[in-house]
Amino acid sequence: MKKSEFYFELPQKLIAQHPTKERTQSRLLVLDKDSGAVQD
């Protein structure tokens, strides 16, 4: 794995600045490191 693989553009508007008011609205993104499958 190379550090350069982690350099990418991420618009500021896509980064949460505050937690959601209701925890039931929160989401978690999970990446399976073996298969590369993404689950949200």
PQR file of N, CA, C, O and H, with PARSE charges and radii, in Angstrom:
ATOM      1  N   MET A   1       0.836  -1.161   0.000 -0.4000 1.5000
ATOM      2  CA  MET A   1       0.000   0.000   0.000 -0.0000 2.0000
ATOM      3  C   MET A   1       0.891   1.238   0.000  0.5500 1.7000
ATOM      4  O   MET A   1       1.880   1.315   0.729 -0.5500 1.4000
ATOM      5  N   LYS A   2       0.521   2.188  -0.823 -0.4000 1.5000
ATOM      6  CA  LYS A   2       1.299   3.416  -0.941 -0.0000 2.0000
ATOM      7  C   LYS A   2       0.512   4.597  -0.389  0.5500 1.7000
ATOM      8  O   LYS A   2      -0.711   4.654  -0.517 -0.5500 1.4000
ATOM      9  H   LYS A   2      -0.282   2.125  -1.415  0.4000 1.0000
ATOM     10  N   LYS A   3       1.224   5.540   0.226 -0.4000 1.5000
ATOM     11  CA  LYS A   3       0.565   6.746   0.731 -0.0000 2.0000
ATOM     12  C   LYS A   3      -0.149   7.485  -0.385  0.5500 1.7000
ATOM     13  O   LYS A   3      -1.193   8.096  -0.159 -0.5500 1.4000
ATOM     14  H   LYS A   3       2.218   5.494   0.330  0.4000 1.0000
ATOM     15  N   SER A   4       0.400   7.434  -1.574 -0.4000 1.5000
ATOM     16  CA  SER A   4      -0.193   8.167  -2.692 -0.0000 2.0000
ATOM     17  C   SER A   4      -1.599   7.669  -3.025  0.5500 1.7000
ATOM     18  O   SER A   4      -2.372   8.384  -3.662 -0.5500 1.4000
ATOM     19  H   SER A   4       1.248   6.938  -1.758  0.4000 1.0000
ATOM     20  N   GLU A   5      -1.934   6.456  -2.602 -0.4000 1.5000
ATOM     21  CA  GLU A   5      -3.279   5.929  -2.843 -0.0000 2.0000
ATOM     22  C   GLU A   5      -4.326   6.673  -2.019  0.5500 1.7000
ATOM     23  O   GLU A   5      -5.520   6.584  -2.303 -0.5500 1.4000
ATOM     24  H   GLU A   5      -1.306   5.875  -2.085  0.4000 1.0000
ATOM     25  N   PHE A   6      -3.882   7.400  -1.006 -0.4000 1.5000
ATOM     26  CA  PHE A   6      -4.806   8.105  -0.132 -0.0000 2.0000
ATOM     27  C   PHE A   6      -4.937   9.584  -0.475  0.5500 1.7000
ATOM     28  O   PHE A   6      -5.631  10.313   0.234 -0.5500 1.4000
ATOM     29  H   PHE A   6      -2.912   7.471  -0.776  0.4000 1.0000
ATOM     30  N   TYR A   7      -4.298  10.042  -1.529 -0.4000 1.5000
ATOM     31  CA  TYR A   7      -4.399  11.430  -1.947 -0.0000 2.0000
ATOM     32  C   TYR A   7      -5.517  11.552  -2.966  0.5500 1.7000
ATOM     33  O   TYR A   7      -5.423  11.018  -4.071 -0.5500 1.4000
ATOM     34  H   TYR A   7      -3.734   9.450  -2.105  0.4000 1.0000
ATOM     35  N   PHE A   8      -6.573  12.256  -2.591 -0.4000 1.5000
ATOM     36  CA  PHE A   8      -7.685  12.463  -3.505 -0.0000 2.0000
ATOM     37  C   PHE A   8      -8.424  13.726  -3.092  0.5500 1.7000
ATOM     38  O   PHE A   8      -8.292  14.196  -1.962 -0.5500 1.4000
ATOM     39  H   PHE A   8      -6.649  12.690  -1.693  0.4000 1.0000
ATOM     40  N   GLU A   9      -9.194  14.264  -4.009 -0.4000 1.5000
ATOM     41  CA  GLU A   9      -9.972  15.463  -3.733 -0.0000 2.0000
ATOM     42  C   GLU A   9     -11.242  15.086  -2.988  0.5500 1.7000
ATOM     43  O   GLU A   9     -11.971  14.187  -3.407 -0.5500 1.4000
ATOM     44  H   GLU A   9      -9.301  13.882  -4.927  0.4000 1.0000
ATOM     45  N   LEU A  10     -11.501  15.763  -1.898 -0.4000 1.5000
ATOM     46  CA  LEU A  10     -12.725  15.553  -1.131 -0.0000 2.0000
ATOM     47  C   LEU A  10     -13.304  16.927  -0.822  0.5500 1.7000
ATOM     48  O   LEU A  10     -12.782  17.657   0.020 -0.5500 1.4000
ATOM     49  H   LEU A  10     -10.909  16.493  -1.558  0.4000 1.0000
ATOM     50  N   PRO A  11     -14.393  17.275  -1.516 -0.5600 1.5000
ATOM     51  CA  PRO A  11     -14.989  18.594  -1.294  0.2800 2.0000
ATOM     52  C   PRO A  11     -15.394  18.796   0.169  0.5500 1.7000
ATOM     53  O   PRO A  11     -15.942  17.892   0.799 -0.5500 1.4000
ATOM     54  N   GLN A  12     -15.125  19.970   0.692 -0.4000 1.5000
ATOM     55  CA  GLN A  12     -15.427  20.299   2.082 -0.0000 2.0000
ATOM     56  C   GLN A  12     -16.898  20.052   2.405  0.5500 1.7000
ATOM     57  O   GLN A  12     -17.233  19.661   3.523 -0.5500 1.4000
ATOM     58  H   GLN A  12     -14.680  20.705   0.180  0.4000 1.0000
ATOM     59  N   LYS A  13     -17.782  20.280   1.423 -0.4000 1.5000
ATOM     60  CA  LYS A  13     -19.219  20.126   1.684 -0.0000 2.0000
ATOM     61  C   LYS A  13     -19.617  18.666   1.931  0.5500 1.7000
ATOM     62  O   LYS A  13     -20.717  18.404   2.415 -0.5500 1.4000
ATOM     63  H   LYS A  13     -17.510  20.598   0.514  0.4000 1.0000
ATOM     64  N   LEU A  14     -18.733  17.715   1.604 -0.4000 1.5000
ATOM     65  CA  LEU A  14     -19.031  16.302   1.831 -0.0000 2.0000
ATOM     66  C   LEU A  14     -18.534  15.801   3.185  0.5500 1.7000
ATOM     67  O   LEU A  14     -18.760  14.645   3.543 -0.5500 1.4000
ATOM     68  H   LEU A  14     -17.839  17.928   1.210  0.4000 1.0000
ATOM     69  N   ILE A  15     -17.864  16.663   3.931 -0.4000 1.5000
ATOM     70  CA  ILE A  15     -17.333  16.290   5.243 -0.0000 2.0000
ATOM     71  C   ILE A  15     -18.254  16.852   6.321  0.5500 1.7000
ATOM     72  O   ILE A  15     -18.479  18.061   6.383 -0.5500 1.4000
ATOM     73  H   ILE A  15     -17.681  17.602   3.641  0.4000 1.0000
ATOM     74  N   ALA A  16     -18.782  15.976   7.164 -0.4000 1.5000
ATOM     75  CA  ALA A  16     -19.690  16.424   8.228 -0.0000 2.0000
ATOM     76  C   ALA A  16     -18.959  17.381   9.159  0.5500 1.7000
ATOM     77  O   ALA A  16     -17.861  17.089   9.632 -0.5500 1.4000
ATOM     78  H   ALA A  16     -18.599  14.995   7.113  0.4000 1.0000
ATOM     79  N   GLN A  17     -19.575  18.512   9.413 -0.4000 1.5000
ATOM     80  CA  GLN A  17     -19.002  19.501  10.314 -0.0000 2.0000
ATOM     81  C   GLN A  17     -19.612  19.400  11.709  0.5500 1.7000
ATOM     82  O   GLN A  17     -19.016  19.834  12.695 -0.5500 1.4000
ATOM     83  H   GLN A  17     -20.467  18.750   9.028  0.4000 1.0000
ATOM     84  N   HIS A  18     -20.806  18.822  11.775 -0.4000 1.5000
ATOM     85  CA  HIS A  18     -21.528  18.674  13.039 -0.0000 2.0000
ATOM     86  C   HIS A  18     -22.257  17.338  13.018  0.5500 1.7000
ATOM     87  O   HIS A  18     -22.641  16.860  11.951 -0.5500 1.4000
ATOM     88  H   HIS A  18     -21.290  18.470  10.974  0.4000 1.0000
ATOM     89  N   PRO A  19     -22.452  16.736  14.178 -0.5600 1.5000
ATOM     90  CA  PRO A  19     -23.222  15.484  14.214  0.2800 2.0000
ATOM     91  C   PRO A  19     -24.688  15.748  13.881  0.5500 1.7000
ATOM     92  O   PRO A  19     -25.191  16.854  14.076 -0.5500 1.4000
ATOM     93  N   THR A  20     -25.357  14.731  13.382 -0.4000 1.5000
ATOM     94  CA  THR A  20     -26.778  14.847  13.095 -0.0000 2.0000
ATOM     95  C   THR A  20     -27.562  15.009  14.396  0.5500 1.7000
ATOM     96  O   THR A  20     -27.144  14.505  15.438 -0.5500 1.4000
ATOM     97  H   THR A  20     -24.948  13.832  13.224  0.4000 1.0000
ATOM     98  N   LYS A  21     -28.682  15.699  14.341 -0.4000 1.5000
ATOM     99  CA  LYS A  21     -29.473  15.950  15.552 -0.0000 2.0000
ATOM    100  C   LYS A  21     -30.056  14.657  16.106  0.5500 1.7000
ATOM    101  O   LYS A  21     -30.153  14.490  17.322 -0.5500 1.4000
ATOM    102  H   LYS A  21     -29.022  16.108  13.495  0.4000 1.0000
ATOM    103  N   GLU A  22     -30.440  13.748  15.229 -0.4000 1.5000
ATOM    104  CA  GLU A  22     -30.995  12.469  15.671 -0.0000 2.0000
ATOM    105  C   GLU A  22     -30.020  11.356  15.311  0.5500 1.7000
ATOM    106  O   GLU A  22     -29.645  11.213  14.147 -0.5500 1.4000
ATOM    107  H   GLU A  22     -30.361  13.884  14.241  0.4000 1.0000
ATOM    108  N   ARG A  23     -29.609  10.572  16.295 -0.4000 1.5000
ATOM    109  CA  ARG A  23     -28.642   9.498  16.033 -0.0000 2.0000
ATOM    110  C   ARG A  23     -29.177   8.475  15.042  0.5500 1.7000
ATOM    111  O   ARG A  23     -28.395   7.817  14.355 -0.5500 1.4000
ATOM    112  H   ARG A  23     -29.913  10.688  17.240  0.4000 1.0000
ATOM    113  N   THR A  24     -30.489   8.330  14.956 -0.4000 1.5000
ATOM    114  CA  THR A  24     -31.061   7.364  14.012 -0.0000 2.0000
ATOM    115  C   THR A  24     -30.799   7.774  12.568  0.5500 1.7000
ATOM    116  O   THR A  24     -30.954   6.958  11.659 -0.5500 1.4000
ATOM    117  H   THR A  24     -31.124   8.864  15.514  0.4000 1.0000
ATOM    118  N   GLN A  25     -30.405   9.024  12.345 -0.4000 1.5000
ATOM    119  CA  GLN A  25     -30.089   9.511  11.005 -0.0000 2.0000
ATOM    120  C   GLN A  25     -28.612   9.313  10.654  0.5500 1.7000
ATOM    121  O   GLN A  25     -28.200   9.580   9.525 -0.5500 1.4000
ATOM    122  H   GLN A  25     -30.279   9.687  13.083  0.4000 1.0000
ATOM    123  N   SER A  26     -27.819   8.847  11.620 -0.4000 1.5000
ATOM    124  CA  SER A  26     -26.386   8.629  11.393 -0.0000 2.0000
ATOM    125  C   SER A  26     -26.168   7.406  10.517  0.5500 1.7000
ATOM    126  O   SER A  26     -26.985   6.486  10.505 -0.5500 1.4000
ATOM    127  H   SER A  26     -28.154   8.630  12.537  0.4000 1.0000
ATOM    128  N   ARG A  27     -25.066   7.402   9.789 -0.4000 1.5000
ATOM    129  CA  ARG A  27     -24.729   6.275   8.926 -0.0000 2.0000
ATOM    130  C   ARG A  27     -23.261   5.918   9.119  0.5500 1.7000
ATOM    131  O   ARG A  27     -22.442   6.765   9.475 -0.5500 1.4000
ATOM    132  H   ARG A  27     -24.402   8.149   9.799  0.4000 1.0000
ATOM    133  N   LEU A  28     -22.945   4.653   8.878 -0.4000 1.5000
ATOM    134  CA  LEU A  28     -21.578   4.171   8.998 -0.0000 2.0000
ATOM    135  C   LEU A  28     -21.222   3.425   7.721  0.5500 1.7000
ATOM    136  O   LEU A  28     -21.978   2.564   7.272 -0.5500 1.4000
ATOM    137  H   LEU A  28     -23.611   3.964   8.588  0.4000 1.0000
ATOM    138  N   LEU A  29     -20.090   3.747   7.142 -0.4000 1.5000
ATOM    139  CA  LEU A  29     -19.610   3.067   5.948 -0.0000 2.0000
ATOM    140  C   LEU A  29     -18.590   2.020   6.377  0.5500 1.7000
ATOM    141  O   LEU A  29     -17.639   2.329   7.095 -0.5500 1.4000
ATOM    142  H   LEU A  29     -19.476   4.446   7.507  0.4000 1.0000
ATOM    143  N   VAL A  30     -18.793   0.776   5.933 -0.4000 1.5000
ATOM    144  CA  VAL A  30     -17.913  -0.328   6.317 -0.0000 2.0000
ATOM    145  C   VAL A  30     -17.260  -0.897   5.058  0.5500 1.7000
ATOM    146  O   VAL A  30     -17.942  -1.178   4.073 -0.5500 1.4000
ATOM    147  H   VAL A  30     -19.566   0.526   5.350  0.4000 1.0000
ATOM    148  N   LEU A  31     -15.946  -1.063   5.095 -0.4000 1.5000
ATOM    149  CA  LEU A  31     -15.198  -1.636   3.982 -0.0000 2.0000
ATOM    150  C   LEU A  31     -14.607  -2.965   4.425  0.5500 1.7000
ATOM    151  O   LEU A  31     -13.852  -3.021   5.395 -0.5500 1.4000
ATOM    152  H   LEU A  31     -15.392  -0.835   5.896  0.4000 1.0000
ATOM    153  N   ASP A  32     -14.951  -4.035   3.715 -0.4000 1.5000
ATOM    154  CA  ASP A  32     -14.379  -5.353   3.996 -0.0000 2.0000
ATOM    155  C   ASP A  32     -12.998  -5.384   3.356  0.5500 1.7000
ATOM    156  O   ASP A  32     -12.883  -5.359   2.130 -0.5500 1.4000
ATOM    157  H   ASP A  32     -15.564  -3.990   2.927  0.4000 1.0000
ATOM    158  N   LYS A  33     -11.950  -5.439   4.172 -0.4000 1.5000
ATOM    159  CA  LYS A  33     -10.585  -5.338   3.642 -0.0000 2.0000
ATOM    160  C   LYS A  33     -10.188  -6.528   2.788  0.5500 1.7000
ATOM    161  O   LYS A  33      -9.309  -6.405   1.935 -0.5500 1.4000
ATOM    162  H   LYS A  33     -12.043  -5.460   5.167  0.4000 1.0000
ATOM    163  N   ASP A  34     -10.816  -7.680   2.998 -0.4000 1.5000
ATOM    164  CA  ASP A  34     -10.469  -8.859   2.207 -0.0000 2.0000
ATOM    165  C   ASP A  34     -11.128  -8.844   0.830  0.5500 1.7000
ATOM    166  O   ASP A  34     -10.474  -9.105  -0.180 -0.5500 1.4000
ATOM    167  H   ASP A  34     -11.530  -7.781   3.691  0.4000 1.0000
ATOM    168  N   SER A  35     -12.418  -8.538   0.796 -0.4000 1.5000
ATOM    169  CA  SER A  35     -13.144  -8.586  -0.477 -0.0000 2.0000
ATOM    170  C   SER A  35     -13.226  -7.231  -1.160  0.5500 1.7000
ATOM    171  O   SER A  35     -13.455  -7.152  -2.367 -0.5500 1.4000
ATOM    172  H   SER A  35     -12.949  -8.326   1.617  0.4000 1.0000
ATOM    173  N   GLY A  36     -13.038  -6.157  -0.386 -0.4000 1.5000
ATOM    174  CA  GLY A  36     -13.177  -4.820  -0.948 -0.0000 2.0000
ATOM    175  C   GLY A  36     -14.624  -4.372  -1.035  0.5500 1.7000
ATOM    176  O   GLY A  36     -14.913  -3.298  -1.563 -0.5500 1.4000
ATOM    177  H   GLY A  36     -12.853  -6.221   0.594  0.4000 1.0000
ATOM    178  N   ALA A  37     -15.540  -5.193  -0.518 -0.4000 1.5000
ATOM    179  CA  ALA A  37     -16.959  -4.855  -0.551 -0.0000 2.0000
ATOM    180  C   ALA A  37     -17.240  -3.690   0.391  0.5500 1.7000
ATOM    181  O   ALA A  37     -16.664  -3.597   1.475 -0.5500 1.4000
ATOM    182  H   ALA A  37     -15.305  -6.065  -0.090  0.4000 1.0000
ATOM    183  N   VAL A  38     -18.126  -2.811  -0.038 -0.4000 1.5000
ATOM    184  CA  VAL A  38     -18.515  -1.656   0.751 -0.0000 2.0000
ATOM    185  C   VAL A  38     -19.954  -1.842   1.204  0.5500 1.7000
ATOM    186  O   VAL A  38     -20.828  -2.202   0.416 -0.5500 1.4000
ATOM    187  H   VAL A  38     -18.594  -2.886  -0.919  0.4000 1.0000
ATOM    188  N   GLN A  39     -20.183  -1.591   2.483 -0.4000 1.5000
ATOM    189  CA  GLN A  39     -21.526  -1.715   3.048 -0.0000 2.0000
ATOM    190  C   GLN A  39     -21.846  -0.419   3.770  0.5500 1.7000
ATOM    191  O   GLN A  39     -21.041   0.075   4.560 -0.5500 1.4000
ATOM    192  H   GLN A  39     -19.472  -1.299   3.124  0.4000 1.0000
ATOM    193  N   ASP A  40     -23.031   0.137   3.498 -0.4000 1.5000
ATOM    194  CA  ASP A  40     -23.412   1.360   4.223 -0.0000 2.0000
ATOM    195  C   ASP A  40     -24.729   1.206   4.919  0.5500 1.7000
ATOM    196  O   ASP A  40     -25.194   2.139   5.574 -0.5500 1.4000
ATOM    197  H   ASP A  40     -23.685  -0.264   2.856  0.4000 1.0000
TER
END
